[in-house]
């Protein structure tokens, strides 16, 4: 693993068998194209966090969840 600085804004509950990376978001973007791009970037970023946590916790199941608070919507990301 390289020596890069990683910042995770959200919560990362760690249980003995499972790690859940929760990234809280809000998106006020009215333009559907920009909202879609914003959400795609969020998915890609969270997927990188999940991959990193899999390295730190190789024996655990690791899941990622995007929590869009303004929409009360949750999306699981692998």
N, C-alpha and C positions, 0 to 999 in steps of 0.2 A: 504494500500500500504506500502511495506517495505521501509526502509530508505537506499536504495542502490543508488550508484552514477551511473547515466546513461549518456553516452556521445553519442550525435548524430552528426556525421560529415555529413554535407550536408545542406539542407535548409528546413525550415518548414514554408511555407506561411500559414497564418491563416486568413481566411475570416469569415464573420459572420455565414455562414452556412457550411463551409468546411475547413478542415485542410488537407494539402498534405505534407507528409514526403518524401522528395526527397533525395536519397542517391546516390551520384556520385561515379562511379567506373571506373577503367580501369583494364583490365586483359590481360597481355602479355603472359599468359601461353599457350604454344603450345600444350602440352599434353592434349587431349580431356578429359581424366579421371580427371586430376587435375583441369581443367577448370570447369568441371561439379561440382566437389566438392566445389570449390570456389564459384560458383553461388548458390549452395544449401545453403552454409553458409550465403551468402548475403541475400537470401530470408528469412531464419530463423531469422536473426538479424533484418531485416527490419520489419518482422511480429511482433517481440517483441516491437519495437519502435511504431508501429501502435497501438498495444494493449495499450501501455502506454498513448499515446495521446488520445485514446478513454476515458481513465479515467480522463484526464485533461479537455477534451472537450466533455462531454457526450451528448450534444445537437447538435453536429456537425457531419456531415459525415466525416470520416477520411479515407484517401487513402494513400497508399505507392507506390512510384515509384522508381525502380532501373534505373539509367541512366548510361549505359555503354558507356562512351565517346569515347573510342577507336574504338567502333563498330557502333557508332551512332544508338544505340538500346536502347529502353525503355521498361521496363516490369513492369506492375502493380502487386502489392503484397498485399494480404489481411491479 
